[in-house]
Amino acid sequence: HSIIPNGIDPDSYKATAKSKSDLPFTFIMIGRLEYMKNHSFIINIASQLKDYDFRIQVVGSGVMESSLKKQVSDLNLNDRFEFLGSRKDVPNLLNNSDCLILPSLWEAFPIVLLEAGACDTPVITTPVGSVPSLVDSSNGYIVNLENFKDAMIEVMCHYEEAKLKSKKLFTKVNSSYRIKDIVKQYEK
C-alpha cells in the first residue's frame, strides 16, 4: 500500500509580494482552539519574548477560546494577540503574515502547512504525524517544543534565511502536493 498525502490548489494561494518592512513582525496560528494545537504554550512563550516587537494572530474557534483569552489577559499580552475567529480568507491572512507557527502536540497531515507553503510563508512546526514528510530543516523550522522559542527568535532576527527556506517549501508544495496530481494518485 502507499500513503497518499493531502493536496491543495496552490494557485488559489498565489504568493503576493509582501513588504516586510512594516513592523511588528506577525506570527500566525491557524487551527481549532483545542488542546492538541498547543496555543497555551505559545502564549507562555510570548510572555518570555517581551523584548521583541511582534504580534500573534490566532485564527480559529473552539472550546478553549475563553480560557486562552483569559491567559493572554492575565499575562498582560492583549497588545500581542489578535483573536480573529473562524475565517474564510486564510490565503490573504497567510500572505500578510511573516511566519506560521504550528506547535501541535499531535497532527495527521496539517493542510495549513501546505497553505503556508503555497503562500511562500515561513513555517515553524513540531515533528508530529506526517509533518516530517513535508517540512525539514532545509525548507522550514521543524523543532521540538523546547526549541520552539529559539526558532521564533531566529526567524525574527534572520528573516532573509527564513525566506530562503520558505521558497523551497513553496517549490515542494507546487511540485508534489497539487490537488489534481493527488487525485490522480487516488484514481490509480
N, C-alpha and C positions, 0 to 999 in steps of 0.2 A: 504494500500500500504506500501511497505517497501523501504527504501533507500539503494541502493547498492553502496558501495564505489568504488573508483578506486583501481586497483591492479597492482602489478608488479611481475616479476620473481626474487625473492631475490637472487637466486643462481647466477644470472649473475652480481651481485654486490659484490660477495664474499669479505667480510671484510678482507683486508690484514693487517697483523700486522704492525702498523705504529710505527716508532721510533720517539717519540715526543720530543727528546732532542734537535733536530735541530731547533734553533730559526731562524727567527722570528716566532711567533705564526701566523698561517694562517687562517683567516676567508674567507669564500667563499659565494658569492651570485650567484645564478643561476636563470635566467629568462629573459624574454624580457626586453629591456631597455625602459620601458614605465612608465608613471606617477604613476600608482597604485602600482608598485613594490617598489617605495619609495627609489630608490638609492640615491637621492639627500640628503635625511635625514641622511643616513649612512655616506655620505661624510662629512656632517657637524659634526656628532659625532666624526669621525676620527680626525678632526681638534682640538677637545677638549681632545683627548687622546694622546697628543704628548709625554707624559712621559712613554708610554708603547711601547714595541717592538713587533709590529705586522704588517702584511700586509693584504690587502683585494684583493682577486681575483674576478673579475667581469666577469661572463660567460654569453654570450648572445649578441644579437644585437637588434637594434630598433631605433625608431625615436629620442630618447633622447641622443644617443651616443655622438654627438659632444658637446651638452650642458653639459653633465656630465663630459666629459674630460676637458672642459674649467673650470668647477667648481673645479675639482681636481687641475688643474694647478694654478688657481687663489689663491687657499688656500695653495699653496706650498706643495702639498701632492703627487707629482708624484712618490716619492720613496715608498709610502704606497700602491698605487693602481696598479694592473695589469689588463688591459682590454684584455680578451682572445678571445673575439668574440664568434661566434657560434661554439660549439664543439660537437663532436660525442663521446668523451671519458669521459663522466660525471662520471661513476663509478671510473675511475682512478683518476680524479680530486678530487672527494669526499674522496677517500681513502688516498689522500696525503694532505688533509687539516685538520685542527683541529676542525673547527666548521662551520656549515651552519647558515647563518643569513637570515631571511625572514621577513623584516619589512613591509610587504604588508599592504596597506590601505584597500584592499578587495581581496578576493580569493573565489574560489569554494572549491575544494579539491586539494591542490597542490601535484602533483606527486613527486616533488623534496623532500618533507618531507619523503615519503616512500623510496625514493632512499637513502637519508641520513641515515634513519633507517637501511636499508639493509647493509649499509657500516659501521654501528656502529659509526657514526659521530654525535657528539652532535649538537643539534639544538636550536636556539633562534628564536621564531616566535611570531607574533601577533595573538590574539584570534579571527581571522576573518573567515567567512564562516564556513566550516566544520572542520577547524583545531582543535578545542577543542575535536572533536570525536577521534582524533588520539593522540595529544600531550597534556599532563597535567604536573603538576609540579613534578611528580614522574619520568617522562621519558624524560623531556626536560625543556626548559625555555619558558613559554608562558606568555608574558608580554605586557602591553600597551606601546605605543611609549615613554611615559615619563620615563619608567623604562628600556628602551632598552639599554641605555649606561651602566647602572649599571649591567645589565645581562652580557654584553660583558666583563666588568671588572671582574665579578665573575667567568666567565668561564676561563678567562686567569689566574686568581690568584688561583683558586681552581679546577684545571683540573681533579684531581682524582675523585672528586664528579661529574663533568660533564660526565666523562666516566661511572660512575655507572648508571647515568640516561640513557645514550645512549645504554647501554647493555639492559635496559628494553624496550626501543623503538625497538631495534633490535629484541628482542623476540616477541614483539607485531606484528611487520611487518611480521615476519616469520610465526606466528601462525594465523593471521587474514586477511592478505592482499595479499596472494599468488594469482596470476592471475588465476591459474587453479581452485582455490576454488571460486573466484569471478565469473568466467564463469559459474560454477555450479549454483550459485545464480541466474544469469541471465536466465539460462535454466529453472530453477524452476519457 
